[in-house]
Amino acid sequence: MVHLIWPYPDTPIQGIWGNVTATIDWCEENYVVSKYIAEWSNTLSNITYFITALYATYSAYKNNLERRFILIGIGFAIVGFGSWLFHMTLLYHFQLLDELPMIYATTIPTWSMVCEFYECKHMKDRDFKRFSTKIQWYVGSIITLASLVITVVYVIIRNPLIHEFAYAFFTGLVVIFAGLLCHSYVSDPRSKRNLTYCMGLGIVLFATGFVAWQLDVNFCPFWTNIRRSYLQLPLGVFLELHAWWHVFTGLGVYYYVIFLQYLRIITSNSQDRFQFIWRWKIIPEVINKDNAINTPYSLEFLGNYVDPAEFSEETQT
Protein backbone atom coordinates (compact mmCIF):
# COMPACT_ATOMS: atom_id res chain seq x y z
CA MET A 1 0.00 0.00 0.00
CA VAL A 2 1.35 3.45 -0.98
CA HIS A 3 1.47 5.99 1.85
CA LEU A 4 0.49 9.46 0.65
CA ILE A 5 1.76 11.10 3.85
CA TRP A 6 4.82 10.02 5.81
CA PRO A 7 6.76 11.49 8.76
CA TYR A 8 10.04 13.35 8.71
CA PRO A 9 13.04 11.16 9.65
CA ASP A 10 13.90 11.11 13.36
CA THR A 11 17.66 11.31 12.79
CA PRO A 12 19.73 13.33 10.31
CA ILE A 13 20.38 11.66 6.97
CA GLN A 14 23.82 11.65 5.37
CA GLY A 15 23.62 12.84 1.78
CA ILE A 16 26.00 12.12 -1.05
CA TRP A 17 27.53 15.61 -0.87
CA GLY A 18 29.06 15.05 2.57
CA ASN A 19 29.30 17.55 5.40
CA VAL A 20 27.99 21.10 5.05
CA THR A 21 30.82 23.53 4.23
CA ALA A 22 28.67 26.58 3.38
CA THR A 23 28.54 29.43 5.88
CA ILE A 24 24.72 29.28 5.78
CA ASP A 25 22.47 26.26 6.35
CA TRP A 26 18.85 27.30 5.85
CA CYS A 27 15.80 26.34 7.88
CA GLU A 28 14.86 23.49 5.54
CA GLU A 29 16.00 20.15 6.99
CA ASN A 30 18.66 18.42 4.95
CA TYR A 31 18.16 15.31 2.81
CA VAL A 32 14.65 14.54 4.09
CA VAL A 33 13.33 13.87 0.57
CA SER A 34 16.37 12.62 -1.34
CA LYS A 35 19.97 11.82 -0.49
CA TYR A 36 20.96 13.59 -3.70
CA ILE A 37 19.42 16.97 -2.78
CA ALA A 38 20.26 18.63 0.55
CA GLU A 39 17.37 21.14 0.50
CA TRP A 40 14.61 19.85 -1.74
CA SER A 41 12.28 22.88 -1.84
CA ASN A 42 15.04 25.47 -1.83
CA THR A 43 16.63 23.68 -4.78
CA LEU A 44 13.65 23.01 -7.03
CA SER A 45 12.12 26.45 -6.50
CA ASN A 46 14.98 27.88 -8.59
CA ILE A 47 13.09 26.61 -11.63
CA THR A 48 11.27 29.96 -11.42
CA TYR A 49 14.55 31.77 -12.13
CA PHE A 50 15.30 29.51 -15.10
CA ILE A 51 11.89 30.00 -16.67
CA THR A 52 11.59 33.77 -16.19
CA ALA A 53 15.23 34.62 -16.94
CA LEU A 54 15.46 32.42 -20.02
CA TYR A 55 12.17 33.70 -21.37
CA ALA A 56 13.22 37.31 -20.81
CA THR A 57 16.47 36.54 -22.66
CA TYR A 58 14.63 34.83 -25.51
CA SER A 59 12.14 37.70 -25.76
CA ALA A 60 14.92 40.32 -25.84
CA TYR A 61 16.68 38.42 -28.63
CA LYS A 62 13.51 37.72 -30.62
CA ASN A 63 12.35 41.33 -30.45
CA ASN A 64 15.76 42.79 -31.33
CA LEU A 65 16.28 44.65 -28.05
CA GLU A 66 19.69 45.95 -27.03
CA ARG A 67 22.36 43.46 -26.03
CA ARG A 68 22.30 44.73 -22.46
CA PHE A 69 18.91 43.06 -21.93
CA ILE A 70 20.16 39.73 -23.25
CA LEU A 71 23.05 39.97 -20.78
CA ILE A 72 20.68 40.84 -17.94
CA GLY A 73 18.56 37.75 -18.68
CA ILE A 74 21.59 35.46 -18.92
CA GLY A 75 22.95 36.91 -15.68
CA PHE A 76 19.83 36.08 -13.71
CA ALA A 77 19.67 32.61 -15.28
CA ILE A 78 23.19 32.02 -13.93
CA VAL A 79 21.97 33.14 -10.49
CA GLY A 80 19.27 30.46 -10.62
CA PHE A 81 21.81 27.83 -11.70
CA GLY A 82 24.21 28.77 -8.91
CA SER A 83 21.43 28.81 -6.33
CA TRP A 84 20.30 25.36 -7.49
CA LEU A 85 23.79 23.92 -6.95
CA PHE A 86 24.20 25.68 -3.60
CA HIS A 87 20.96 24.44 -2.07
CA MET A 88 21.43 20.99 -3.58
CA THR A 89 24.88 20.51 -2.03
CA LEU A 90 25.36 23.13 0.75
CA LEU A 91 29.02 23.33 -0.28
CA TYR A 92 30.90 26.62 0.10
CA HIS A 93 32.19 26.93 -3.46
CA PHE A 94 28.64 26.56 -4.76
CA GLN A 95 27.47 29.13 -2.21
CA LEU A 96 29.80 31.60 -3.92
CA LEU A 97 28.34 30.56 -7.28
CA ASP A 98 24.94 31.55 -5.90
CA GLU A 99 25.77 34.76 -4.06
CA LEU A 100 28.42 36.45 -6.22
CA PRO A 101 26.44 36.18 -9.50
CA MET A 102 23.54 37.90 -7.70
CA ILE A 103 25.80 40.93 -7.37
CA TYR A 104 27.30 40.64 -10.85
CA ALA A 105 23.93 40.22 -12.55
CA THR A 106 22.56 43.29 -10.76
CA THR A 107 25.51 45.44 -11.83
CA ILE A 108 24.36 45.23 -15.48
CA PRO A 109 21.02 47.02 -14.93
CA THR A 110 22.82 49.34 -12.49
CA TRP A 111 25.24 50.34 -15.25
CA SER A 112 22.37 50.66 -17.71
CA MET A 113 20.25 52.88 -15.46
CA VAL A 114 23.05 55.21 -14.39
CA CYS A 115 24.22 55.70 -17.99
CA GLU A 116 20.66 56.13 -19.21
CA PHE A 117 20.04 58.82 -16.60
CA TYR A 118 23.10 60.82 -17.68
CA GLU A 119 22.26 60.34 -21.35
CA CYS A 120 18.80 61.79 -20.84
CA LYS A 121 20.24 64.76 -18.95
CA HIS A 122 22.67 65.59 -21.78
CA MET A 123 20.77 64.38 -24.84
CA LYS A 124 20.61 67.90 -26.32
CA ASP A 125 24.34 68.50 -26.02
CA ARG A 126 26.22 68.87 -29.29
CA ASP A 127 28.81 66.22 -28.40
CA PHE A 128 26.20 63.86 -26.95
CA LYS A 129 27.47 60.65 -28.60
CA ARG A 130 31.07 61.16 -27.49
CA PHE A 131 29.92 62.12 -24.00
CA SER A 132 27.61 59.09 -23.80
CA THR A 133 30.38 56.68 -24.76
CA LYS A 134 32.72 58.12 -22.14
CA ILE A 135 30.08 57.90 -19.43
CA GLN A 136 29.41 54.26 -20.29
CA TRP A 137 33.10 53.43 -19.94
CA TYR A 138 33.54 55.43 -16.72
CA VAL A 139 30.47 53.97 -15.03
CA GLY A 140 31.31 50.46 -16.24
CA SER A 141 34.88 50.74 -14.89
CA ILE A 142 33.73 52.02 -11.50
CA ILE A 143 31.09 49.29 -11.12
CA THR A 144 33.54 46.59 -12.23
CA LEU A 145 36.15 47.76 -9.74
CA ALA A 146 33.55 47.90 -6.96
CA SER A 147 32.44 44.35 -7.78
CA LEU A 148 36.01 43.07 -7.65
CA VAL A 149 36.61 44.74 -4.27
CA ILE A 150 33.37 43.28 -2.89
CA THR A 151 34.34 39.84 -4.16
CA VAL A 152 37.78 39.90 -2.53
CA VAL A 153 36.48 41.27 0.77
CA TYR A 154 33.63 38.75 0.88
CA VAL A 155 35.83 35.74 0.09
CA ILE A 156 38.27 36.77 2.84
CA ILE A 157 35.80 37.75 5.56
CA ARG A 158 32.94 35.33 4.66
CA ASN A 159 30.28 37.43 6.35
CA PRO A 160 26.91 37.03 4.56
CA LEU A 161 26.00 40.61 5.51
CA ILE A 162 28.61 41.85 3.02
CA HIS A 163 26.87 40.04 0.18
CA GLU A 164 23.41 41.14 1.31
CA PHE A 165 24.47 44.80 1.63
CA ALA A 166 26.17 44.83 -1.78
CA TYR A 167 23.17 43.24 -3.48
CA ALA A 168 20.78 45.66 -1.76
CA PHE A 169 22.99 48.63 -2.71
CA PHE A 170 23.06 47.85 -6.43
CA THR A 171 19.37 46.95 -6.45
CA GLY A 172 18.57 50.22 -4.70
CA LEU A 173 20.51 52.18 -7.34
CA VAL A 174 18.49 50.52 -10.09
CA VAL A 175 15.19 51.35 -8.38
CA ILE A 176 16.17 54.97 -7.66
CA PHE A 177 17.49 55.84 -11.12
CA ALA A 178 14.65 53.99 -12.86
CA GLY A 179 12.11 55.86 -10.76
CA LEU A 180 13.72 59.20 -11.58
CA LEU A 181 13.74 58.43 -15.29
CA CYS A 182 10.13 57.29 -15.28
CA HIS A 183 9.03 60.40 -13.40
CA SER A 184 11.00 62.90 -15.48
CA TYR A 185 10.99 61.54 -19.03
CA VAL A 186 7.75 59.60 -19.52
CA SER A 187 4.78 61.80 -20.37
CA ASP A 188 2.37 59.54 -22.28
CA PRO A 189 -0.41 58.49 -19.82
CA ARG A 190 -0.73 54.89 -21.04
CA SER A 191 3.03 54.36 -21.07
CA LYS A 192 3.30 55.80 -17.57
CA ARG A 193 0.51 53.53 -16.29
CA ASN A 194 2.11 50.45 -17.83
CA LEU A 195 5.49 51.31 -16.38
CA THR A 196 3.98 52.02 -12.96
CA TYR A 197 2.09 48.73 -12.86
CA CYS A 198 5.08 46.78 -14.12
CA MET A 199 7.48 48.36 -11.63
CA GLY A 200 4.95 48.14 -8.80
CA LEU A 201 4.20 44.46 -9.37
CA GLY A 202 7.91 43.69 -9.53
CA ILE A 203 8.57 45.49 -6.24
CA VAL A 204 5.56 43.87 -4.51
CA LEU A 205 6.60 40.38 -5.63
CA PHE A 206 10.19 41.00 -4.55
CA ALA A 207 9.10 42.43 -1.19
CA THR A 208 6.80 39.44 -0.61
CA GLY A 209 9.73 37.12 -1.22
CA PHE A 210 11.89 39.13 1.19
CA VAL A 211 9.23 38.85 3.91
CA ALA A 212 9.05 35.08 3.35
CA TRP A 213 12.85 34.89 3.66
CA GLN A 214 12.86 36.83 6.93
CA LEU A 215 10.04 34.74 8.40
CA ASP A 216 12.01 31.63 7.49
CA VAL A 217 15.18 32.92 9.15
CA ASN A 218 13.64 34.36 12.31
CA PHE A 219 10.94 31.79 13.11
CA CYS A 220 12.58 28.58 11.96
CA PRO A 221 11.63 26.42 15.02
CA PHE A 222 7.97 27.38 14.59
CA TRP A 223 7.83 26.33 10.92
CA THR A 224 9.80 23.16 11.63
CA ASN A 225 7.32 22.16 14.33
CA ILE A 226 4.35 22.71 11.99
CA ARG A 227 5.98 20.69 9.25
CA ARG A 228 6.92 17.81 11.52
CA SER A 229 3.87 17.72 13.77
CA TYR A 230 1.03 18.55 11.37
CA LEU A 231 1.90 18.63 7.68
CA GLN A 232 4.56 15.92 7.47
CA LEU A 233 5.87 14.87 4.05
CA PRO A 234 5.28 15.67 1.23
CA LEU A 235 3.07 18.61 2.29
CA GLY A 236 5.85 20.05 4.45
CA VAL A 237 7.92 20.94 1.37
CA PHE A 238 5.36 23.66 0.55
CA LEU A 239 6.03 25.47 3.85
CA GLU A 240 9.70 26.10 3.16
CA LEU A 241 9.60 29.89 3.08
CA HIS A 242 13.07 30.43 1.63
CA ALA A 243 11.84 28.50 -1.40
CA TRP A 244 9.04 31.04 -1.75
CA TRP A 245 11.71 33.74 -1.75
CA HIS A 246 13.03 32.12 -4.94
CA VAL A 247 9.57 31.93 -6.49
CA PHE A 248 8.51 35.49 -5.73
CA THR A 249 11.85 37.13 -6.55
CA GLY A 250 12.12 35.12 -9.76
CA LEU A 251 8.76 36.52 -10.84
CA GLY A 252 9.57 39.99 -9.52
CA VAL A 253 12.84 40.13 -11.45
CA TYR A 254 10.97 39.34 -14.68
CA TYR A 255 8.50 42.18 -14.18
CA TYR A 256 11.28 44.59 -13.35
CA VAL A 257 13.40 43.57 -16.35
CA ILE A 258 10.45 44.22 -18.68
CA PHE A 259 9.96 47.57 -16.93
CA LEU A 260 13.60 48.45 -17.66
CA GLN A 261 13.25 47.36 -21.28
CA TYR A 262 10.25 49.57 -21.94
CA LEU A 263 11.73 52.50 -20.05
CA ARG A 264 14.84 52.26 -22.22
CA ILE A 265 12.70 52.21 -25.37
CA ILE A 266 10.94 55.39 -24.29
CA THR A 267 14.05 57.30 -23.22
CA SER A 268 15.81 56.33 -26.48
CA ASN A 269 12.79 57.44 -28.54
CA SER A 270 12.22 53.99 -30.06
CA GLN A 271 8.47 53.71 -29.40
CA ASP A 272 7.71 53.60 -33.12
CA ARG A 273 9.32 50.13 -33.36
CA PHE A 274 7.95 48.46 -30.21
CA GLN A 275 4.67 47.78 -28.42
CA PHE A 276 4.18 47.09 -24.71
CA ILE A 277 1.59 44.36 -24.10
CA TRP A 278 0.20 42.27 -21.23
CA ARG A 279 -0.18 38.63 -22.26
CA TRP A 280 -3.38 37.25 -20.74
CA LYS A 281 -3.75 40.72 -19.16
CA ILE A 282 -1.10 40.06 -16.50
CA ILE A 283 2.27 39.10 -18.07
CA PRO A 284 4.16 42.09 -19.51
CA GLU A 285 6.36 41.94 -22.59
CA VAL A 286 7.90 44.33 -25.08
CA ILE A 287 7.14 43.24 -28.65
CA ASN A 288 8.78 44.33 -31.87
CA LYS A 289 6.01 45.61 -34.12
CA ASP A 290 7.30 43.41 -36.95
CA ASN A 291 6.46 40.28 -34.89
CA ALA A 292 3.03 38.71 -34.62
CA ILE A 293 1.37 38.03 -31.26
CA ASN A 294 -0.18 34.58 -30.98
CA THR A 295 -1.70 34.77 -27.50
CA PRO A 296 -4.54 36.83 -25.99
CA TYR A 297 -3.24 40.17 -24.75
CA SER A 298 -4.25 43.62 -23.57
CA LEU A 299 -2.54 46.98 -23.91
CA GLU A 300 -2.93 47.74 -20.21
CA PHE A 301 -2.76 45.67 -17.03
CA LEU A 302 -6.10 43.83 -16.64
CA GLY A 303 -7.39 45.79 -19.63
CA ASN A 304 -9.66 44.63 -22.43
CA TYR A 305 -8.34 41.94 -24.73
CA VAL A 306 -7.09 42.93 -28.17
CA ASP A 307 -7.60 40.55 -31.06
CA PRO A 308 -4.09 39.41 -32.16
CA ALA A 309 -5.24 39.80 -35.76
CA GLU A 310 -5.62 43.52 -35.09
CA PHE A 311 -2.08 43.94 -33.76
CA SER A 312 -0.76 45.82 -36.79
CA GLU A 313 -3.78 48.14 -36.75
CA GLU A 314 -3.45 48.84 -33.00
CA THR A 315 0.26 49.61 -33.19
CA GLN A 316 -0.27 52.22 -35.87
CA THR A 317 -2.72 54.25 -33.78
C-alpha positions, 0 to 999 in steps of 0.5 A, spaced: 500 500 500 502 506 498 502 511 503 500 518 501 503 522 507 509 520 511 513 522 517 520 526 517 526 522 519 527 522 526 535 522 525 539 526 520 540 523 513 547 523 510 547 525 503 551 524 497 555 531 498 558 530 505 558 535 510 555 542 510 561 547 508 557 553 506 557 558 511 549 558 511 544 552 512 537 554 511 531 552 515 529 546 511 531 540 513 537 536 509 536 530 505 529 529 508 526 527 501 532 525 497 539 523 499 541 527 492 538 533 494 540 537 501 534 542 501 529 539 496 524 545 496 530 550 496 533 547 490 527 546 485 524 552 487 529 555 482 526 553 476 522 559 477 529 563 475 530 559 469 523 560 466 523 567 467 530 569 466 530 564 459 524 567 457 526 574 458 532 573 454 529 569 448 524 575 448 529 580 448 533 576 442 527 575 438 524 582 439 531 585 437 532 589 443 539 591 445 544 586 447 544 589 455 537 586 456 540 579 453 546 579 458 541 581 464 537 575 462 543 570 462 545 573 468 539 572 472 539 565 469 546 564 472 543 566 479 538 560 478 543 555 476 548 557 482 542 557 487 540 550 485 547 547 486 548 551 492 541 548 495 542 541 492 549 541 495 550 546 501 558 546 499 561 553 500 564 553 493 557 553 490 554 558 495 559 563 492 556 561 485 549 563 488 551 569 491 556 572 487 552 572 481 547 575 484 551 581 485 554 581 478 547 580 474 545 586 478 551 590 476 548 590 469 542 594 470 545 598 475 550 600 469 544 601 464 540 605 469 546 610 471 548 611 464 541 612 461 540 617 466 546 621 464 544 620 457 537 623 458 540 629 462 545 631 456 541 628 450 541 635 447 548 637 447 552 637 441 557 632 443 552 627 446 554 621 442 562 622 445 559 624 452 555 618 452 560 613 450 565 616 455 560 615 461 558 608 459 566 606 460 567 610 466 560 607 469 562 600 467 569 601 470 567 604 477 562 598 477 567 593 475 572 595 480 567 595 486 564 588 484 572 586 484 573 589 491 566 586 494 568 579 491 575 579 494 572 582 501 567 577 501 571 571 500 576 573 505 571 575 511 565 570 509 560 574 512 553 574 509 552 581 511 557 583 506 553 580 500 546 582 502 548 589 503 552 589 496 546 586 493 541 591 496 545 597 494 546 595 487 538 593 487 537 600 490 541 604 485 536 601 479 530 602 483 532 609 484 534 611 477 529 607 474 524 611 478 527 618 476 527 616 469 520 614 469 518 620 473 522 625 469 521 623 461 515 619 460 509 623 459 504 619 455 499 616 460 498 609 457 506 608 457 506 611 464 501 607 467 504 600 464 510 602 467 507 604 474 504 597 474 510 593 471 514 596 476 509 596 482 508 588 481 515 587 480 517 590 487 511 587 490 513 580 488 520 582 490 518 584 497 513 578 498 519 574 497 523 578 502 518 577 507 518 570 506 525 569 507 525 573 513 520 569 516 524 563 514 530 565 518 527 568 524 521 563 526 525 557 523 523 552 530 515 554 529 515 552 521 519 546 523 514 544 528 508 545 523 511 541 518 513 535 523 507 535 527 502 537 522 503 537 515 509 531 514 511 529 508 510 531 502 506 537 504 511 540 508 515 541 502 510 547 501 512 550 507 519 552 506 519 559 506 526 560 503 523 556 497 518 562 496 523 567 496 526 564 490 519 563 487 517 570 488 523 574 486 524 570 480 517 573 478 519 579 480 525 580 477 521 578 470 517 584 471 522 589 473 526 587 467 520 588 462 519 595 466 527 596 464 526 594 457 520 599 456 523 604 459 529 604 455 525 604 449 521 610 451 528 614 453 531 612 447 525 614 442 524 607 439 516 607 441 515 607 433 518 600 433 515 596 439 509 595 443 508 594 450 503 588 451 500 584 457 499 577 455 493 574 458 492 581 461 497 580 467 504 578 463 508 584 460 512 583 454 515 588 449 514 586 442 517 588 436 512 591 431 514 586 426 512 580 430 506 577 430 502 576 437 499 569 438 496 569 444 490 573 448 493 580 450 491 587 452 494 593 452 494 595 459 494 591 465 487 587 466 485 591 460 480 589 455 483 583 450 485 585 443 484 581 437 491 578 435 489 579 428 488 587 429 495 587 432 498 591 426 492 596 426 493 597 433 500 599 433 499 604 428 494 608 432 
